[in-house]
């Protein structure tokens, strides 16, 4: 499988994060939730934002350590094991389906504003047709592009900004401050349901494999998207509650449109209806896309049948995964009431967040190999523990119905694990490492070596990603020859390998004399086998001025040298690394990108396994 170049950047990440969040939770939910909380609705949104913040920070840490397509279940798999991962994957996929259906039912409700004669059945039919249109978009080979996302979200943000500026002078504080008795209790009850509005922001971690430099880009995009969407939520909901009469707000299908009509008249109503339609369709499209990628990633990791990965690449999407997801969304739109959707999706999001927070705690305290996040959550473990308690309280406050529906999904996922996954997947988790650490038990040296090799063979991409992440990177001066390069690489590797630099350099020179390691114009992969056991090191060198190699063509200089030094027992990993590097170097434009890379991290990202 050739490595597909990651295309999405920071702006697209912010658009995806905020676009998944600024949808039905912003345009539809305030009207539904106002009936239960009244003016305390603003408090409910503030409480939900405060409680979701620890999950956002935790996912930033997790994705900075494990930037793999798939999202929450990948983190839980590393932290708690395949059973918990299967449960989270199922819950995550169902929640994404419910959120997409929620957005499409909002489209149906919006359609009824233009069709006064129509009833709820027509609204459901419109939602199903919109779902089929989104599926046709993907089935025809069109992708959810960064330009499309940025354009759609940009229009929504501009429309809402116009509404905010017009509504500020008309704000009636009496509509906000006249809180009924038990306002805090009401806000806490509604905060659980409002979590569905905030849950979409973390969907961006599901597509981490789509981004350039995901370890940096995704956490920053997630934080910025959360800040943008949360500010918009709090300001927009506050203004809507403060300008619309209570009797109208409690029965409105599109509360912000009613607010815009109150301050801008008919043009404001039309503008906000168009913005609402755009936001709802964007949220539904990103939801179906993210849920499809969840199925794709599950098939990649052995949690789902292989036909969900039939296309081979997440960027292209899997037709089977998209088809199944779109069908599920259409069925939910046709059969499930809107109020049930909101609470069921919120319950599943809360359960997922509880398990993600547990995974952060276990990964951080277990000494799990390869867990080296570049973003660290301050306040661990107390922040995660408080978040878990808060999510548990909100889950209970949602009531027995949503909890029962969530337990049904958990039971189905557990059965699937026992019937299908358990026979195919054997992976140690950070929880196993933590138990061994606390109990003082460990594997014998020989068992540990065999165990490590087995793990590396089952997860070659993870093994390579870990080694590349810790690889030494040299930016060398101009005018070197291969012998000077080998000596520089050997000196940088000597301490890690445990061999004198001269010995390593001699091994590299001997291998070069046997056959040239120049694999493509401007690219060489010098490698050597050294004495010892369990030795595997990678060193990366860039030389913009060029390195002279004996095997290179006349006048051809090497600008990228990727050296591998290993012991005899690591031959298998050696071959994997050589194959992977060859694939990376074969990507069109690799060498120009290599020469333009501004820093060490960018060089690493160019070589990172596409996951």
C-alpha positions in Angstrom: 0.0 0.0 0.0 1.6 3.3 -1.1 1.6 6.1 1.4 -1.1 8.7 0.6 0.0 12.2 1.2 -1.9 14.0 4.0 -3.7 17.0 2.7 -5.6 18.7 5.5 -4.0 21.6 7.5 -4.9 23.8 10.5 -7.7 25.8 8.8 -9.4 22.6 7.6 -9.0 21.1 11.1 -10.7 24.0 12.8 -13.4 24.0 10.1 -14.1 20.3 10.7 -14.0 20.6 14.5 -16.3 23.7 14.6 -18.4 22.5 11.7 -19.2 19.2 13.4 -20.2 21.2 16.5 -22.1 24.2 15.0 -25.0 22.2 13.7 -28.2 21.0 15.3 -26.9 21.7 18.8 -26.7 25.3 17.9 -29.6 25.8 15.5 -32.2 23.3 16.7 -31.5 22.2 20.3 -32.0 25.5 22.1 -35.7 25.4 21.3 -36.1 21.8 22.5 -34.0 22.4 25.7 -35.7 25.7 26.5 -38.9 24.0 27.4 -37.1 22.1 30.2 -34.7 24.7 31.5 -36.2 28.1 30.5 -33.7 30.9 30.8 -31.4 28.5 32.7 -30.6 27.1 29.3 -27.6 29.5 29.1 -26.3 27.9 32.3 -26.9 24.4 30.8 -24.6 25.3 27.8 -22.0 26.8 30.1 -22.0 23.7 32.3 -21.8 21.4 29.3 -18.8 23.4 27.9 -17.0 23.3 31.2 -17.5 19.6 31.5 -16.4 18.8 27.9 -13.2 20.8 28.3 -11.3 18.0 30.2 -12.2 15.6 27.4 -11.0 18.0 24.8 -7.7 18.4 26.6 -7.4 14.6 27.1 -8.0 14.0 23.4 -5.4 16.6 22.5 -2.9 14.6 24.6 -3.9 11.3 23.2 -3.9 12.3 19.5 -0.5 14.0 20.0 0.8 10.6 21.1 -1.3 8.3 18.8 -2.3 10.3 15.6 -4.2 7.4 14.0 -7.4 7.5 12.0 -10.2 6.0 14.1 -10.5 8.4 17.1 -11.5 7.4 20.6 -11.6 3.7 20.3 -7.9 3.7 19.2 -7.0 5.5 22.4 -9.0 3.1 24.5 -7.5 0.1 22.7 -4.1 1.3 23.8 -5.2 2.1 27.3 -7.8 -0.5 28.3 -7.6 -3.2 25.7 -9.6 -4.6 22.8 -12.8 -5.3 24.7 -13.1 -1.7 25.9 -12.0 -0.6 22.4 -14.8 -2.6 20.8 -17.4 -1.1 23.2 -16.2 2.4 22.6 -16.0 1.9 18.8 -19.6 0.7 18.8 -20.8 3.5 21.0 -18.8 6.0 19.0 -20.3 4.8 15.7 -23.9 4.7 17.0 -23.5 8.2 18.6 -22.1 9.6 15.3 -25.1 8.0 13.4 -27.5 9.5 15.9 -25.9 13.0 15.7 -26.0 12.9 11.9 -29.7 11.8 12.1 -30.3 14.7 14.6 -28.8 17.1 12.0 -30.9 15.7 9.2 -34.1 15.8 11.3 -33.3 19.5 11.8 -33.2 19.8 8.0 -36.6 18.2 7.9 -37.9 20.6 10.6 -36.5 23.5 8.6 -38.3 22.3 5.5 -41.6 22.4 7.4 -41.1 26.2 7.8 -41.5 26.5 4.1 -44.3 24.0 3.8 -47.0 25.1 6.2 -49.4 22.3 5.0 -46.8 19.5 5.7 -46.7 17.3 8.8 -44.0 15.5 10.6 -44.1 12.6 8.1 -43.0 15.0 5.4 -40.2 16.3 7.6 -38.9 12.8 8.1 -39.1 12.1 4.3 -37.1 15.3 3.7 -34.5 14.1 6.2 -34.2 10.7 4.5 -33.8 12.3 1.1 -31.1 14.6 2.4 -29.3 11.5 3.8 -29.5 9.8 0.4 -28.2 12.9 -1.3 -25.1 12.9 1.0 -24.6 9.2 0.3 -24.8 9.9 -3.4 -22.2 12.6 -3.0 -19.7 10.1 -1.5 -20.8 7.2 -3.8 -19.9 9.3 -6.9 -16.4 9.6 -5.6 -16.6 13.1 -4.2 -14.7 13.8 -1.0 -15.2 16.1 1.9 -12.6 18.6 0.9 -10.9 21.2 3.0 -12.0 24.0 0.7 -15.6 22.8 1.0 -15.5 22.7 4.7 -13.8 26.1 5.1 -16.3 27.7 2.7 -19.4 26.3 4.4 -18.3 27.0 7.9 -17.1 30.4 6.9 -20.6 31.3 5.6 -22.2 30.1 8.8 -19.9 32.0 11.0 -20.4 35.2 8.9 -24.2 34.9 9.1 -24.1 34.3 12.9 -21.8 37.3 13.3 -24.3 39.5 11.5 -27.0 38.2 13.8 -24.9 38.8 17.0 -24.0 42.4 16.0 -27.7 43.1 15.3 -29.0 41.4 18.4 -26.6 42.9 21.0 -28.4 46.3 21.1 -31.8 44.6 21.5 -30.8 42.3 24.4 -33.4 42.3 27.2 -31.7 41.4 30.4 -35.1 40.6 32.1 -35.5 37.6 29.8 -32.2 36.3 31.1 -32.3 37.1 34.8 -35.8 36.0 35.6 -34.7 32.5 36.5 -37.4 30.2 37.9 -36.9 28.3 41.2 -34.6 25.3 40.7 -32.8 26.9 37.8 -29.5 25.2 38.8 -31.1 21.8 39.0 -32.8 22.4 35.6 -29.5 23.5 34.0 -27.8 20.4 35.3 -30.5 18.1 33.9 -30.4 19.8 30.5 -26.6 19.9 30.5 -26.5 16.1 29.9 -28.7 16.5 26.8 -26.7 19.5 25.6 -23.5 17.4 25.6 -24.6 16.2 22.1 -24.1 19.8 20.9 -20.4 19.7 22.1 -19.6 16.1 21.4 -19.0 16.7 17.7 -16.0 19.0 18.3 -13.7 16.0 19.1 -14.7 14.2 15.9 -11.7 15.7 14.3 -9.5 13.1 16.1 -11.2 10.4 14.0 -9.6 11.7 10.9 -6.1 12.4 12.3 -4.6 10.4 9.5 -5.9 13.0 7.0 -3.7 15.8 8.4 -0.2 17.1 7.7 1.8 16.9 10.9 -1.1 15.5 12.9 0.7 15.5 16.3 0.8 19.3 16.2 -2.0 20.2 13.8 -4.9 18.1 15.3 -4.5 19.3 19.0 -4.3 22.9 17.9 -7.2 22.6 15.5 -9.2 20.8 18.2 -8.6 23.5 20.8 -9.2 26.4 18.4 -12.3 24.8 17.0 -13.7 24.2 20.5 -13.0 27.8 21.5 -14.7 29.2 18.4 -17.7 26.9 18.6 -18.1 27.4 22.4 -17.9 31.2 22.1 -20.5 31.1 19.4 -22.8 28.8 21.4 -22.7 30.9 24.5 -23.1 34.2 22.8 -25.7 33.0 20.3 -27.8 31.1 22.8 -27.6 34.1 25.3 -28.7 36.6 22.7 -31.5 34.3 21.4 -32.9 33.8 24.9 -32.5 37.5 25.5 -34.4 38.8 22.4 -37.1 36.2 21.8 -40.3 36.0 23.8 -40.5 32.8 25.9 -43.7 31.7 24.3 -42.2 31.7 20.8 -38.8 30.3 21.8 -40.2 27.2 23.5 -42.1 26.1 20.3 -39.6 27.2 17.7 -38.0 24.6 15.4 -35.2 27.0 14.5 -34.7 29.4 17.4 -31.9 31.5 15.9 -34.0 32.2 12.9 -36.8 33.5 15.1 -34.2 35.6 16.9 -32.8 37.0 13.6 -36.4 37.8 12.5 -36.9 39.7 15.7 -33.9 42.0 15.2 -33.5 42.0 11.4 -36.9 41.3 10.0 -37.5 39.1 7.0 -33.9 39.4 5.6 -32.6 38.2 8.9 -35.0 35.3 8.9 -33.9 34.2 5.4 -30.2 34.6 6.2 -30.4 32.5 9.4 -32.5 29.9 7.7 -29.9 29.5 5.0 -27.1 29.5 7.6 -29.0 26.8 9.6 -29.6 24.7 6.5 -25.9 25.0 5.6 -24.7 24.1 9.2 -27.1 21.2 9.5 -26.1 19.7 6.2 -22.4 20.2 7.0 -22.8 18.6 10.4 -24.6 15.6 8.8 -22.0 15.2 6.1 -19.0 15.4 8.5 -20.9 13.0 10.8 -21.4 10.4 8.1 -17.8 10.8 6.9 -16.4 10.4 10.4 -18.6 7.4 11.2 -17.6 5.7 8.0 -13.9 6.3 8.8 -14.6 4.7 12.2 -15.8 1.5 10.5 -12.8 1.7 8.1 -10.4 1.9 11.0 -12.1 -0.9 12.9 -11.6 -3.1 9.9 -7.9 -2.1 9.8 -7.5 -3.0 13.5 -9.4 -6.3 13.3 -12.5 -5.2 15.1 -14.7 -5.3 12.1 -14.9 -7.4 8.9 -12.3 -6.6 6.2 -14.8 -5.5 3.5 -15.2 -2.2 5.4 -11.6 -1.5 4.4 -12.1 -2.5 0.7 -10.7 0.7 -0.7 -7.5 0.4 1.3 -7.1 4.1 2.0 -9.1 6.3 4.5 -8.9 9.3 2.1 -10.8 7.4 -0.6 -13.3 6.1 1.9 -14.8 2.6 2.0 -18.0 2.3 0.0 -19.2 -0.5 2.3 -18.6 1.6 5.4 -20.3 4.7 3.8 -23.2 2.6 2.6 -23.9 1.0 6.0 -23.5 4.3 7.8 -25.8 6.2 5.5 -28.4 3.4 5.6 -28.3 3.5 9.4 -28.7 7.2 9.5 -31.7 7.0 7.0 -33.4 4.4 9.2 -32.9 6.5 12.3 -34.3 9.6 10.6 -37.4 7.6 9.5 -38.1 5.8 12.8 -36.7 7.5 15.8 -38.2 10.7 17.4 -36.0 13.8 17.8 -36.1 13.9 21.6 -35.0 10.2 21.8 -32.1 11.0 19.4 -30.8 13.8 21.6 -30.7 12.0 24.9 -29.5 8.7 23.5 -26.6 10.3 21.6 -25.7 12.3 24.7 -25.6 9.2 26.9 -23.3 7.4 24.5 -21.0 10.4 24.2 -20.8 10.5 28.0 -19.9 6.8 28.3 -17.3 7.2 25.6 -15.8 10.2 27.4 -15.6 8.3 30.7 -13.6 5.5 29.0 -11.4 8.0 27.2 -10.5 9.7 30.5 -9.8 6.3 32.1 -7.5 5.6 29.2 -5.5 8.8 29.7 -5.0 7.9 33.4 -3.9 4.4 32.6 -1.6 5.4 29.8 0.0 8.2 31.8 0.7 6.1 34.8 1.5 2.7 33.3 4.8 3.5 31.6 3.4 2.1 28.4 6.1 1.9 25.7 5.7 4.3 22.9 3.3 6.7 24.7 5.1 10.0 24.3 2.5 12.8 23.9 3.7 16.2 22.7 0.7 17.8 24.5 0.4 17.2 28.2 -2.8 17.9 30.3 -1.9 19.7 33.5 -3.7 18.5 36.6 -3.5 14.8 35.8 -5.0 12.7 37.4 -7.3 15.0 39.4 -8.8 16.7 36.3 -9.7 13.3 34.7 -11.1 12.0 37.9 -13.3 15.1 38.4 -14.4 14.8 34.7 -15.4 11.1 35.2 -17.5 12.0 38.2 -19.1 14.8 36.3 -19.9 12.6 33.3 -21.3 10.0 35.5 -23.7 12.5 37.2 -24.9 13.8 33.8 -25.4 10.2 32.6 -27.6 9.4 35.6 -29.5 12.6 35.2 -30.4 11.8 31.6 -32.8 9.1 32.9 -33.3 5.3 32.6 -34.3 5.4 28.9 -31.0 6.7 27.4 -29.0 4.6 29.9 -30.9 1.5 28.8 -30.3 2.2 25.1 -26.6 2.7 25.9 -26.4 -0.6 27.8 -28.0 -2.4 24.8 -25.2 -1.1 22.5 -22.6 -2.1 25.1 -24.2 -5.6 25.3 -24.2 -6.0 21.5 -20.5 -4.8 21.3 -19.5 -7.2 24.1 -21.1 -10.1 22.2 -19.4 -9.1 19.0 -16.1 -9.0 20.8 -16.6 -12.5 22.2 -17.8 -14.0 18.9 -15.5 -12.1 16.4 -12.8 -9.9 17.8 -11.4 -12.1 20.6 -10.2 -14.8 18.2 -8.5 -12.4 15.9 -7.0 -9.7 18.1 -4.3 -10.2 20.7 -2.8 -6.9 22.0 -1.4 -5.9 25.3 -2.8 -2.6 26.7 -1.4 0.0 29.1 -3.8 -1.5 31.7 -1.8 -4.8 31.6 1.4 -2.8 32.0 0.0 -1.0 34.9 -1.2 -4.1 36.6 2.3 -5.7 36.2 3.9 -2.5 37.5 1.7 -2.4 40.6 2.0 -6.1 41.3 5.8 -6.0 40.8 5.6 -8.8 38.2 7.3 -8.8 34.8 8.2 -11.1 32.0 11.4 -13.1 32.1 14.1 -11.6 29.7 13.6 -14.2 27.0 9.8 -14.1 27.3 10.0 -10.4 27.2 12.1 -10.4 24.0 9.8 -12.8 22.3 6.7 -10.9 23.5 8.1 -7.6 22.1 9.0 -9.1 18.8 5.4 -10.6 18.5 3.9 -7.3 19.3 6.1 -5.6 16.7 5.1 -8.1 14.0 1.4 -7.6 14.7 1.7 -3.8 14.6 4.5 -2.9 12.2 3.2 0.6 11.6 3.2 1.3 15.4 6.7 -0.1 15.7 8.0 2.1 12.9 6.2 5.1 14.1 7.8 4.8 17.6 11.3 4.4 16.1 10.9 7.3 13.7 9.5 9.4 16.5 12.7 8.9 18.5 15.1 8.9 15.5 18.1 11.2 15.6 17.8 13.9 12.9 20.9 15.7 11.6 20.9 18.8 9.4 24.4 18.5 7.9 26.7 21.1 6.3 27.3 21.2 2.6 30.0 19.3 0.7 30.1 15.9 2.5 31.1 12.6 1.1 29.6 9.3 2.2 32.5 8.4 4.6 32.0 11.7 6.5 28.2 11.1 6.5 28.7 7.6 8.0 31.0 8.9 10.7 28.5 11.7 11.6 25.7 9.2 11.8 27.8 6.7 13.7 28.7 9.3 16.3 25.0 10.2 16.8 24.1 6.5 17.2 27.0 5.2 19.3 25.5 5.7 22.7 22.1 4.3 21.7 23.5 1.3 19.9 26.2 0.6 22.5 29.0 0.3 20.0 32.0 2.6 19.2 31.3 5.1 16.5 34.2 3.8 14.4 32.7 0.3 14.5 29.3 1.5 13.3 30.8 3.7 10.6 32.9 0.7 9.4 29.8 -1.4 9.2 28.0 1.2 7.1 31.0 1.6 4.8 31.3 -2.2 4.3 27.6 -2.4 3.4 28.0 0.5 0.9 30.9 -1.3 -0.8 28.9 -4.4 -1.3 26.1 -2.6 -3.1 25.0 1.0 -3.3 22.3 2.1 -0.9 21.1 4.9 -3.2 17.5 3.9 -3.8 16.3 6.9 -5.8 17.8 10.2 -7.2 18.8 12.2 -4.2 17.9 9.5 -1.6 20.0 6.9 0.1 19.2 4.3 2.8 22.5 3.2 4.3 22.1 0.3 6.7 24.2 -2.2 8.6 23.9 -5.1 11.0 25.9 -4.8 14.3 26.6 -7.3 17.1 24.2 -7.6 20.0 20.5 -8.3 20.5 17.3 -6.2 20.3 19.2 -3.3 18.6 17.2 -1.2 16.2 18.0 2.4 15.6 17.2 4.9 12.8 19.1 8.1 12.1 17.9 10.7 9.6 20.2 13.2 7.8 19.4 16.0 5.5 22.0 17.9 3.5 20.6 20.6 1.2 24.0 21.0 -0.5 24.3 17.3 -1.2 26.3 14.2 -0.2 28.6 12.4 -2.7 27.8 8.6 -2.8 30.0 6.2 -4.8 26.9 4.5 -6.3 25.1 7.7 -7.3 25.0 8.8 -10.9 27.5 11.3 -12.2 26.9 14.7 -10.7 24.0 13.3 -8.7 24.1 14.3 -5.0 22.1 12.7 -2.1 20.0 15.1 0.0 18.2 12.5 2.2 20.0 9.8 4.0 18.0 7.4 6.2 20.3 5.1 8.1 19.2 1.9 9.8 21.4 0.1 12.3 20.2 -3.2 13.8 21.2 -6.5 15.3 20.7 -9.8 13.6 17.6 -10.7 15.5 15.8 -7.6 14.2 16.1 -8.5 10.5 12.3 -8.6 10.2 11.9 -5.0 11.5 14.8 -4.0 9.3 13.0 -5.2 6.2 9.8 -3.5 7.3 11.6 -0.2 7.7 13.3 -0.5 4.3 10.0 -1.2 2.6 8.3 1.6 4.4 11.1 4.1 3.6 11.1 3.1 0.0 7.3 3.7 -0.2 7.7 7.2 1.4 10.5 8.1 -1.1 8.3 7.0 -4.0 5.6 9.6 -3.2 5.7 12.3 -6.0 7.3 15.4 -4.6 8.9 13.8 -1.6 12.4 15.2 -2.3 11.3 18.8 -2.8 9.1 18.6 0.3 12.2 17.2 2.2 14.4 20.1 1.1 11.7 22.7 2.0 10.8 21.2 5.4 11.4 24.0 7.9 12.3 21.9 11.0 13.0 18.4 12.4 9.3 17.7 13.1 8.3 18.2 9.5 11.1 15.8 8.4 9.7 13.2 10.8 6.1 13.7 9.5 7.3 13.1 5.9 8.4 9.7 7.0 5.6 8.9 9.4 3.5 5.7 8.6 0.2 6.7 7.2 -2.3 5.5 9.8 
